[in-house]
């Protein structure tokens, strides 16, 4: 006659064993998610900066059309700013000048310290000055946004992470249409 203890052989897992396995799988999944999140962090931030610039360009186009004034965009190696053409005295065209916009929406913006801009206008690379002081005497935007809703020249802005060598490109046509692409290297 068989022993009653042998009849009670394990035919499955205990609750404790199942909980331990679930816990281990959860820890591994969390580690994987965090690792992918860190790796995608720079890429995500580059994309957000590019999308922010795209949105601001669209807002500037609308603003110039509705307010019937000309705007400009000036890029530096790690920042950009919008400016408005300010007409001084009607009788004196010599006091007309570009004035940097300081409102909350189109205020000057700086990039993350490891990011930088590259600018091409009509297919030609543009050397970006390091600061506003270098262009202060003869300030002029690199790209103009007319009150008609058009842009002076088609241009391409690349936001590059200099550490990880990743970048996104914003391609802007003269009619204001834009396209964002991720540069694969």
Z-matrix of the N, CA and C atoms (Angstrom, degrees):
N
C 1 1.425
C 2 1.524 1 109.61
N 3 1.367 2 114.52 1 132.44
C 4 1.451 3 117.18 2 -177.90
C 5 1.519 4 111.03 3 -70.21
N 6 1.306 5 113.14 4 152.70
C 7 1.468 6 121.17 5 -179.01
C 8 1.524 7 109.49 6 -77.67
N 9 1.321 8 118.93 7 136.64
C 10 1.460 9 120.73 8 -178.74
C 11 1.522 10 112.15 9 -61.21
N 12 1.320 11 118.89 10 -25.57
C 13 1.468 12 120.85 11 179.45
C 14 1.524 13 111.16 12 -68.03
N 15 1.337 14 116.59 13 -32.85
C 16 1.459 15 120.01 14 179.94
C 17 1.523 16 111.54 15 -72.48
N 18 1.332 17 117.52 16 -25.72
C 19 1.463 18 120.77 17 178.11
C 20 1.531 19 111.42 18 -66.64
N 21 1.284 20 115.74 19 -20.32
C 22 1.454 21 119.87 20 -174.58
C 23 1.529 22 110.86 21 -97.84
N 24 1.306 23 117.26 22 33.21
C 25 1.459 24 119.60 23 178.62
C 26 1.523 25 108.26 24 -63.86
N 27 1.341 26 114.13 25 151.57
C 28 1.464 27 118.90 26 -178.39
C 29 1.511 28 110.40 27 -67.44
N 30 1.298 29 115.23 28 129.80
C 31 1.445 30 120.83 29 178.05
C 32 1.525 31 110.48 30 -118.27
N 33 1.296 32 119.75 31 12.79
C 34 1.463 33 123.68 32 179.82
C 35 1.515 34 109.34 33 -172.29
N 36 1.308 35 114.67 34 -169.75
C 37 1.451 36 119.94 35 179.89
C 38 1.520 37 109.44 36 -97.98
N 39 1.303 38 114.09 37 151.50
C 40 1.466 39 117.93 38 176.34
C 41 1.526 40 108.12 39 -80.71
N 42 1.293 41 115.36 40 163.13
C 43 1.458 42 121.20 41 178.79
C 44 1.524 43 110.52 42 -59.37
N 45 1.285 44 118.17 43 -39.96
C 46 1.455 45 122.97 44 -179.99
C 47 1.536 46 110.83 45 -61.99
N 48 1.315 47 117.73 46 -42.93
C 49 1.463 48 121.69 47 179.56
C 50 1.533 49 110.59 48 -64.53
N 51 1.319 50 116.68 49 -42.06
C 52 1.460 51 120.45 50 178.98
C 53 1.534 52 110.12 51 -63.90
N 54 1.333 53 117.79 52 -42.75
C 55 1.464 54 121.48 53 179.18
C 56 1.523 55 111.93 54 -63.64
N 57 1.313 56 117.77 55 -38.66
C 58 1.471 57 121.18 56 178.60
C 59 1.532 58 109.95 57 -64.77
N 60 1.316 59 117.44 58 -44.13
C 61 1.466 60 120.96 59 179.52
C 62 1.531 61 110.01 60 -63.88
N 63 1.321 62 118.50 61 -44.43
C 64 1.466 63 121.99 62 178.74
C 65 1.532 64 110.22 63 -61.17
N 66 1.325 65 117.15 64 -41.23
C 67 1.461 66 121.78 65 178.86
C 68 1.533 67 110.94 66 -62.55
N 69 1.312 68 117.28 67 -45.17
C 70 1.466 69 121.36 68 -179.32
C 71 1.531 70 110.84 69 -64.95
N 72 1.330 71 115.85 70 -43.18
C 73 1.473 72 119.29 71 178.01
C 74 1.534 73 109.88 72 -62.94
N 75 1.307 74 117.88 73 -39.34
C 76 1.465 75 121.83 74 178.04
C 77 1.517 76 112.34 75 -63.05
N 78 1.332 77 116.69 76 -42.47
C 79 1.462 78 120.89 77 178.51
C 80 1.528 79 110.28 78 -63.57
N 81 1.327 80 117.36 79 -43.88
C 82 1.468 81 121.13 80 179.48
C 83 1.526 82 110.57 81 -64.82
N 84 1.319 83 117.56 82 -41.63
C 85 1.469 84 120.96 83 178.84
C 86 1.528 85 110.83 84 -64.25
N 87 1.317 86 117.27 85 -39.78
C 88 1.460 87 121.38 86 178.39
C 89 1.523 88 110.63 87 -64.13
N 90 1.323 89 116.66 88 -44.69
C 91 1.462 90 120.57 89 179.18
C 92 1.527 91 110.21 90 -61.86
N 93 1.310 92 117.67 91 -41.74
C 94 1.465 93 121.68 92 179.27
C 95 1.530 94 110.83 93 -64.00
N 96 1.324 95 116.20 94 -44.42
C 97 1.457 96 120.97 95 -179.88
C 98 1.522 97 110.96 96 -62.53
N 99 1.316 98 117.22 97 -43.30
C 100 1.459 99 120.33 98 178.69
C 101 1.519 100 111.35 99 -66.00
N 102 1.307 101 117.51 100 -39.27
C 103 1.461 102 121.02 101 179.42
C 104 1.521 103 110.65 102 -64.84
N 105 1.295 104 117.94 103 -42.99
C 106 1.463 105 121.30 104 178.66
C 107 1.520 106 109.56 105 -68.88
N 108 1.303 107 118.39 106 -38.56
C 109 1.458 108 122.13 107 178.39
C 110 1.506 109 111.97 108 -62.48
N 111 1.315 110 119.05 109 -41.39
C 112 1.459 111 122.44 110 178.32
C 113 1.519 112 109.90 111 -67.63
N 114 1.318 113 116.95 112 -43.23
C 115 1.466 114 120.12 113 179.52
C 116 1.516 115 111.12 114 -65.11
N 117 1.315 116 117.99 115 -35.08
C 118 1.452 117 121.46 116 180.00
C 119 1.514 118 113.08 117 -85.79
N 120 1.331 119 118.82 118 -3.52
C 121 1.452 120 122.66 119 -176.25
C 122 1.512 121 113.69 120 -62.27
N 123 1.328 122 117.14 121 -48.29
C 124 1.460 123 121.05 122 179.99
C 125 1.517 124 109.86 123 -65.87
N 126 1.307 125 116.49 124 -44.10
C 127 1.453 126 121.16 125 179.78
C 128 1.531 127 110.63 126 -60.33
N 129 1.312 128 115.42 127 -43.65
C 130 1.466 129 120.56 128 -179.80
C 131 1.539 130 110.45 129 -65.07
N 132 1.328 131 116.95 130 -41.65
C 133 1.465 132 120.59 131 -179.54
C 134 1.535 133 111.16 132 -67.50
N 135 1.333 134 117.09 133 -39.32
C 136 1.466 135 120.45 134 175.53
C 137 1.523 136 110.55 135 -60.79
N 138 1.310 137 116.39 136 -44.61
C 139 1.472 138 121.14 137 179.69
C 140 1.533 139 110.53 138 -62.10
N 141 1.337 140 116.55 139 -43.34
C 142 1.461 141 120.06 140 180.00
C 143 1.532 142 111.59 141 -63.29
N 144 1.330 143 117.09 142 -41.55
C 145 1.468 144 120.18 143 178.14
C 146 1.520 145 111.10 144 -63.01
N 147 1.328 146 115.90 145 -41.50
C 148 1.460 147 120.27 146 179.47
C 149 1.520 148 110.77 147 -65.68
N 150 1.328 149 116.75 148 -42.73
C 151 1.468 150 120.64 149 178.18
C 152 1.529 151 111.08 150 -66.04
N 153 1.327 152 117.61 151 -36.38
C 154 1.470 153 120.92 152 177.71
C 155 1.531 154 109.98 153 -62.81
N 156 1.336 155 116.46 154 -46.08
C 157 1.460 156 120.21 155 178.71
C 158 1.529 157 110.80 156 -61.93
N 159 1.316 158 116.79 157 -42.84
C 160 1.463 159 121.30 158 178.31
C 161 1.533 160 110.49 159 -58.84
N 162 1.313 161 116.68 160 -46.23
C 163 1.474 162 121.51 161 -179.87
C 164 1.521 163 110.86 162 -63.32
N 165 1.333 164 117.06 163 -42.44
C 166 1.457 165 119.94 164 179.91
C 167 1.530 166 111.80 165 -65.91
N 168 1.306 167 117.21 166 -35.70
C 169 1.468 168 119.82 167 176.50
C 170 1.524 169 109.95 168 -64.55
N 171 1.331 170 116.93 169 -42.40
C 172 1.472 171 119.98 170 177.29
C 173 1.535 172 111.32 171 -63.15
N 174 1.333 173 116.75 172 -40.53
C 175 1.465 174 119.97 173 177.49
C 176 1.528 175 111.29 174 -64.77
N 177 1.330 176 116.27 175 -40.29
C 178 1.462 177 120.36 176 178.77
C 179 1.528 178 110.45 177 -64.36
N 180 1.333 179 117.15 178 -38.88
C 181 1.467 180 120.54 179 177.02
C 182 1.527 181 110.88 180 -61.05
N 183 1.322 182 116.37 181 -44.82
C 184 1.465 183 120.59 182 179.03
C 185 1.524 184 110.79 183 -65.61
N 186 1.330 185 116.34 184 -43.14
C 187 1.459 186 120.98 185 -178.77
C 188 1.524 187 110.78 186 -62.30
N 189 1.327 188 116.87 187 -44.35
C 190 1.472 189 119.57 188 -179.03
C 191 1.523 190 110.91 189 -64.39
N 192 1.332 191 117.28 190 -35.91
C 193 1.461 192 120.75 191 179.72
C 194 1.532 193 111.07 192 -71.17
N 195 1.330 194 117.25 193 -48.35
C 196 1.464 195 120.75 194 -176.85
C 197 1.525 196 112.56 195 -70.55
N 198 1.335 197 116.64 196 -35.80
C 199 1.463 198 120.10 197 -178.05
C 200 1.527 199 112.44 198 -90.73
N 201 1.331 200 116.82 199 -6.97
C 202 1.457 201 123.18 200 179.62
C 203 1.532 202 112.25 201 55.60
N 204 1.310 203 115.45 202 48.70
C 205 1.469 204 119.82 203 174.27
C 206 1.534 205 110.30 204 -138.40
N 207 1.314 206 114.78 205 160.53
C 208 1.462 207 120.40 206 -178.94
C 209 1.524 208 109.34 207 -91.04
N 210 1.337 209 113.80 208 138.77
C 211 1.458 210 120.54 209 177.37
C 212 1.522 211 108.86 210 -119.54
N 213 1.317 212 115.97 211 164.82
C 214 1.451 213 120.81 212 177.00
C 215 1.510 214 110.19 213 -140.57
N 216 1.324 215 115.40 214 158.69
C 217 1.470 216 121.36 215 175.73
C 218 1.517 217 107.11 216 -124.47
N 219 1.311 218 116.31 217 132.65
C 220 1.465 219 121.97 218 176.63
C 221 1.516 220 107.82 219 -123.04
N 222 1.336 221 115.69 220 128.62
C 223 1.461 222 122.07 221 179.61
C 224 1.525 223 109.77 222 -106.16
N 225 1.311 224 114.71 223 141.01
C 226 1.457 225 123.51 224 172.04
C 227 1.532 226 106.26 225 -118.56
N 228 1.324 227 119.43 226 173.58
C 229 1.466 228 118.93 227 -177.69
C 230 1.535 229 114.60 228 -57.32
N 231 1.349 230 118.14 229 -32.04
C 232 1.464 231 119.97 230 -178.68
C 233 1.519 232 113.82 231 -132.93
N 234 1.318 233 117.65 232 17.09
C 235 1.463 234 119.80 233 179.29
C 236 1.528 235 109.47 234 -155.75
N 237 1.328 236 114.39 235 171.88
C 238 1.464 237 120.75 236 175.66
C 239 1.510 238 108.62 237 -152.23
N 240 1.334 239 114.73 238 159.36
C 241 1.458 240 119.96 239 -178.45
C 242 1.524 241 109.75 240 -149.16
N 243 1.293 242 114.04 241 153.08
C 244 1.454 243 121.51 242 175.80
C 245 1.524 244 107.71 243 -105.72
N 246 1.320 245 116.08 244 146.95
C 247 1.457 246 120.34 245 177.31
C 248 1.528 247 108.90 246 -138.10
N 249 1.328 248 115.11 247 161.46
C 250 1.457 249 121.49 248 -178.77
C 251 1.528 250 108.15 249 -121.87
N 252 1.340 251 116.47 250 143.02
C 253 1.458 252 121.51 251 177.49
C 254 1.516 253 107.57 252 -78.37
N 255 1.316 254 115.43 253 114.88
C 256 1.457 255 121.04 254 -176.82
C 257 1.521 256 109.31 255 -102.86
N 258 1.314 257 114.54 256 118.10
C 259 1.464 258 119.17 257 177.58
C 260 1.528 259 107.59 258 -88.14
N 261 1.296 260 115.28 259 123.95
C 262 1.464 261 120.24 260 179.51
C 263 1.515 262 110.40 261 -78.51
N 264 1.307 263 115.60 262 -128.92
C 265 1.468 264 121.71 263 177.83
C 266 1.528 265 109.30 264 -67.57
N 267 1.296 266 117.18 265 137.05
C 268 1.459 267 121.61 266 -179.05
C 269 1.528 268 110.62 267 -60.07
N 270 1.301 269 117.36 268 -39.06
C 271 1.453 270 121.41 269 -176.77
C 272 1.530 271 112.58 270 -79.52
N 273 1.326 272 117.70 271 -12.84
C 274 1.464 273 120.67 272 -175.19
C 275 1.526 274 110.67 273 -124.28
N 276 1.325 275 118.50 274 92.87
C 277 1.463 276 120.72 275 -178.51
C 278 1.534 277 113.42 276 -71.20
N 279 1.314 278 117.41 277 -10.34
C 280 1.474 279 119.28 278 -178.75
C 281 1.523 280 112.28 279 -72.64
N 282 1.327 281 117.59 280 -17.71
C 283 1.463 282 118.46 281 179.49
C 284 1.532 283 112.94 282 -95.45
N 285 1.339 284 117.38 283 7.94
C 286 1.466 285 121.19 284 173.15
C 287 1.530 286 108.09 285 -70.68
N 288 1.321 287 117.05 286 138.19
C 289 1.464 288 119.46 287 -175.16
C 290 1.528 289 111.38 288 -157.66
N 291 1.315 290 115.92 289 162.43
C 292 1.467 291 121.71 290 173.95
C 293 1.520 292 108.29 291 -87.99
N 294 1.338 293 116.09 292 130.76
C 295 1.463 294 121.67 293 -179.43
C 296 1.524 295 108.62 294 -120.70
N 297 1.312 296 116.28 295 128.97
C 298 1.464 297 121.26 296 -179.82
C 299 1.532 298 110.12 297 -64.80
N 300 1.332 299 115.85 298 134.42
C 301 1.466 300 121.23 299 179.28
C 302 1.525 301 108.68 300 -79.71
N 303 1.333 302 116.37 301 131.90
C 304 1.456 303 120.99 302 -177.08
C 305 1.525 304 113.40 303 -116.39
N 306 1.346 305 118.18 304 6.65
C 307 1.466 306 117.99 305 179.60
C 308 1.530 307 109.84 306 -69.06
N 309 1.307 308 116.57 307 169.12
C 310 1.466 309 121.03 308 -174.93
C 311 1.521 310 113.53 309 -64.17
N 312 1.308 311 117.26 310 -34.84
C 313 1.458 312 120.25 311 -173.98
C 314 1.522 313 111.58 312 -77.31
N 315 1.320 314 117.68 313 -52.94
C 316 1.468 315 121.53 314 -175.87
C 317 1.530 316 112.58 315 -100.85
N 318 1.314 317 116.66 316 24.89
C 319 1.464 318 121.29 317 178.72
C 320 1.534 319 110.21 318 -65.79
N 321 1.326 320 117.22 319 157.36
C 322 1.467 321 120.30 320 176.93
C 323 1.527 322 111.06 321 -56.74
N 324 1.323 323 116.79 322 143.66
C 325 1.460 324 122.76 323 -177.45
C 326 1.519 325 110.18 324 -127.03
N 327 1.321 326 115.07 325 143.62
C 328 1.465 327 121.57 326 176.21
C 329 1.519 328 109.14 327 -114.95
N 330 1.317 329 115.07 328 147.75
C 331 1.459 330 121.36 329 177.55
C 332 1.520 331 110.39 330 -89.55
N 333 1.324 332 114.96 331 166.26
C 334 1.452 333 122.86 332 169.92
C 335 1.528 334 108.05 333 -52.79
N 336 1.331 335 118.13 334 147.41
C 337 1.470 336 122.13 335 -175.49
C 338 1.525 337 113.64 336 -58.81
N 339 1.319 338 118.05 337 -28.72
C 340 1.469 339 119.60 338 -178.88
C 341 1.536 340 112.51 339 -89.16
N 342 1.348 341 117.16 340 -3.91
C 343 1.460 342 121.47 341 -179.39
C 344 1.525 343 110.16 342 -96.58
N 345 1.318 344 115.57 343 157.23
C 346 1.451 345 120.79 344 176.22
C 347 1.513 346 111.01 345 -153.54
N 348 1.347 347 115.46 346 159.45
C 349 1.459 348 121.92 347 179.50
C 350 1.518 349 110.92 348 -97.95
N 351 1.319 350 114.84 349 148.44
C 352 1.457 351 123.63 350 165.06
C 353 1.522 352 104.86 351 -129.32
N 354 1.327 353 116.89 352 135.51
C 355 1.456 354 121.26 353 -174.86
C 356 1.521 355 110.32 354 -126.59
N 357 1.314 356 115.26 355 134.07
C 358 1.468 357 122.29 356 172.32
C 359 1.521 358 107.53 357 -126.79
N 360 1.325 359 115.46 358 130.23
C 361 1.461 360 120.86 359 176.38
C 362 1.518 361 107.46 360 -117.62
N 363 1.335 362 115.49 361 122.77
C 364 1.465 363 122.00 362 -177.70
C 365 1.531 364 111.24 363 50.95
N 366 1.338 365 116.06 364 40.78
C 367 1.460 366 121.35 365 175.26
C 368 1.514 367 115.20 366 82.54
N 369 1.328 368 118.04 367 -0.87
C 370 1.465 369 120.95 368 179.65
C 371 1.519 370 110.03 369 -108.06
N 372 1.322 371 115.82 370 133.40
C 373 1.458 372 121.84 371 178.96
C 374 1.527 373 109.88 372 -69.16
N 375 1.328 374 116.41 373 138.96
C 376 1.461 375 122.50 374 -178.82
C 377 1.528 376 108.82 375 -111.60
N 378 1.316 377 116.16 376 131.52
C 379 1.466 378 121.19 377 175.79
C 380 1.526 379 107.16 378 -79.87
N 381 1.313 380 116.58 379 123.00
C 382 1.461 381 121.60 380 -177.52
C 383 1.524 382 110.35 381 -92.79
N 384 1.332 383 116.55 382 127.60
C 385 1.451 384 120.67 383 176.14
C 386 1.514 385 109.42 384 -68.88
N 387 1.327 386 116.24 385 152.07
C 388 1.459 387 120.65 386 -175.30
C 389 1.516 388 114.11 387 -76.35
N 390 1.318 389 118.85 388 -27.19
C 391 1.461 390 119.22 389 -176.74
C 392 1.515 391 111.12 390 -150.55
N 393 1.308 392 114.45 391 166.46
C 394 1.464 393 120.62 392 178.03
C 395 1.522 394 110.49 393 -67.73
N 396 1.326 395 118.64 394 -26.50
C 397 1.469 396 121.38 395 179.35
C 398 1.524 397 111.14 396 -63.97
N 399 1.339 398 116.82 397 -32.30
C 400 1.459 399 120.22 398 179.59
C 401 1.530 400 111.94 399 -68.29
N 402 1.311 401 117.46 400 -26.26
C 403 1.469 402 120.60 401 -177.94
C 404 1.527 403 112.09 402 -111.97
N 405 1.307 404 117.02 403 6.91
C 406 1.463 405 121.56 404 -173.51
C 407 1.531 406 112.79 405 -59.96
N 408 1.324 407 118.42 406 -42.09
C 409 1.462 408 120.88 407 -175.88
C 410 1.528 409 112.22 408 -66.84
N 411 1.302 410 116.67 409 -37.27
C 412 1.457 411 120.59 410 -178.24
C 413 1.527 412 108.98 411 -129.07
N 414 1.329 413 116.29 412 60.94
C 415 1.461 414 120.87 413 -176.35
C 416 1.518 415 110.16 414 -67.46
N 417 1.304 416 113.40 415 129.96
C 418 1.464 417 119.98 416 176.15
C 419 1.522 418 107.90 417 -154.55
N 420 1.325 419 117.30 418 131.57
C 421 1.472 420 119.18 419 177.48
C 422 1.530 421 110.47 420 -64.46
N 423 1.319 422 115.50 421 157.30
C 424 1.463 423 120.09 422 177.07
C 425 1.525 424 110.97 423 -85.20
N 426 1.337 425 116.43 424 -27.34
C 427 1.464 426 121.81 425 -179.19
C 428 1.523 427 107.63 426 -129.69
N 429 1.333 428 116.02 427 135.99
C 430 1.458 429 121.23 428 -179.13
C 431 1.525 430 110.12 429 -110.21
N 432 1.330 431 115.31 430 140.20
C 433 1.458 432 121.91 431 175.44
C 434 1.525 433 106.48 432 -114.74
N 435 1.315 434 115.34 433 113.69
C 436 1.459 435 120.67 434 -175.06
C 437 1.529 436 111.29 435 -84.28
N 438 1.324 437 115.35 436 158.55
C 439 1.463 438 120.31 437 -179.83
C 440 1.525 439 111.71 438 -66.78
N 441 1.318 440 116.97 439 -13.27
C 442 1.467 441 120.78 440 176.15
C 443 1.529 442 111.79 441 -76.73
N 444 1.356 443 116.45 442 -11.16
C 445 1.462 444 120.37 443 -178.48
C 446 1.511 445 112.60 444 94.53
N 447 1.319 446 116.97 445 7.14
C 448 1.460 447 121.17 446 177.55
C 449 1.520 448 110.58 447 -100.44
N 450 1.322 449 114.85 448 161.94
C 451 1.462 450 121.97 449 177.75
C 452 1.523 451 107.40 450 -110.89
N 453 1.333 452 116.37 451 142.97
C 454 1.463 453 121.35 452 -174.02
C 455 1.523 454 112.93 453 -57.92
N 456 1.300 455 117.80 454 -46.10
C 457 1.462 456 122.36 455 -177.63
C 458 1.517 457 109.45 456 -141.66
N 459 1.325 458 115.18 457 147.68
C 460 1.469 459 118.84 458 172.07
C 461 1.531 460 106.73 459 -67.17
N 462 1.324 461 116.28 460 139.89
C 463 1.459 462 118.79 461 179.66
C 464 1.516 463 111.18 462 -144.07
N 465 1.317 464 114.16 463 159.90
C 466 1.455 465 122.35 464 179.05
C 467 1.521 466 107.38 465 -126.26
N 468 1.331 467 115.59 466 127.35
C 469 1.460 468 121.42 467 175.88
C 470 1.513 469 107.85 468 -115.30
N 471 1.313 470 116.18 469 128.10
C 472 1.461 471 121.11 470 177.29
C 473 1.520 472 107.50 471 -113.28
N 474 1.327 473 115.82 472 127.26
C 475 1.463 474 120.76 473 174.30
C 476 1.520 475 105.99 474 -103.80
N 477 1.335 476 115.37 475 117.34
C 478 1.463 477 121.24 476 -172.73
C 479 1.528 478 110.75 477 -118.23
N 480 1.323 479 114.73 478 137.52
C 481 1.458 480 120.72 479 170.93
C 482 1.528 481 106.29 480 -88.93
N 483 1.318 482 116.81 481 114.23
C 484 1.464 483 120.70 482 -174.77
C 485 1.520 484 113.18 483 -72.47
N 486 1.317 485 117.78 484 -19.81
C 487 1.467 486 120.27 485 -178.98
C 488 1.522 487 110.55 486 -82.41
N 489 1.323 488 116.44 487 -53.00
C 490 1.471 489 120.32 488 -176.58
C 491 1.520 490 113.28 489 -94.27
N 492 1.333 491 117.34 490 0.23
C 493 1.467 492 122.90 491 178.01
C 494 1.528 493 113.39 492 55.25
N 495 1.316 494 116.19 493 40.08
C 496 1.471 495 121.56 494 173.68
C 497 1.514 496 107.58 495 -106.80
N 498 1.329 497 116.13 496 154.57
C 499 1.458 498 118.19 497 178.49
C 500 1.521 499 111.69 498 -157.37
N 501 1.333 500 113.53 499 158.49
C 502 1.459 501 122.37 500 172.45
C 503 1.523 502 107.22 501 -125.01
N 504 1.314 503 115.04 502 146.64
C 505 1.453 504 121.16 503 -179.04
C 506 1.522 505 110.08 504 -117.54
N 507 1.324 506 115.24 505 134.17
C 508 1.456 507 122.25 506 173.78
C 509 1.526 508 107.04 507 -111.21
N 510 1.306 509 115.57 508 116.05
C 511 1.467 510 122.60 509 -179.24
C 512 1.526 511 107.45 510 -102.45
N 513 1.328 512 117.00 511 120.73
C 514 1.470 513 121.52 512 -176.43
C 515 1.528 514 109.06 513 -118.39
N 516 1.325 515 116.56 514 124.00
C 517 1.465 516 122.27 515 178.78
C 518 1.525 517 110.06 516 -88.86
N 519 1.315 518 116.84 517 166.89
C 520 1.464 519 120.76 518 -178.06
C 521 1.529 520 112.82 519 -66.28
N 522 1.323 521 117.51 520 -21.68
C 523 1.474 522 119.78 521 177.56
C 524 1.527 523 112.17 522 -88.40
N 525 1.334 524 117.20 523 3.56
C 526 1.456 525 121.28 524 176.82
C 527 1.510 526 115.04 525 91.98
N 528 1.327 527 118.34 526 -2.80
C 529 1.460 528 119.31 527 176.83
C 530 1.530 529 108.85 528 -72.60
N 531 1.327 530 114.88 529 145.59
C 532 1.455 531 120.42 530 -175.19
C 533 1.518 532 110.47 531 -130.28
N 534 1.329 533 114.74 532 157.80
C 535 1.454 534 120.89 533 175.20
C 536 1.526 535 108.04 534 -147.30
N 537 1.337 536 114.70 535 131.51
C 538 1.460 537 120.84 536 177.70
C 539 1.513 538 108.63 537 -105.05
N 540 1.324 539 116.28 538 133.76
C 541 1.455 540 121.02 539 175.22
C 542 1.523 541 109.45 540 -134.48
N 543 1.319 542 114.15 541 146.95
C 544 1.470 543 120.67 542 175.39
C 545 1.515 544 107.21 543 -90.86
N 546 1.314 545 115.67 544 129.09
C 547 1.454 546 120.43 545 179.65
C 548 1.523 547 109.11 546 -86.10
N 549 1.313 548 116.71 547 121.59
C 550 1.470 549 121.16 548 179.71
C 551 1.512 550 109.06 549 -96.34
N 552 1.325 551 115.24 550 130.68
C 553 1.471 552 120.33 551 177.75
C 554 1.487 553 110.21 552 -131.82
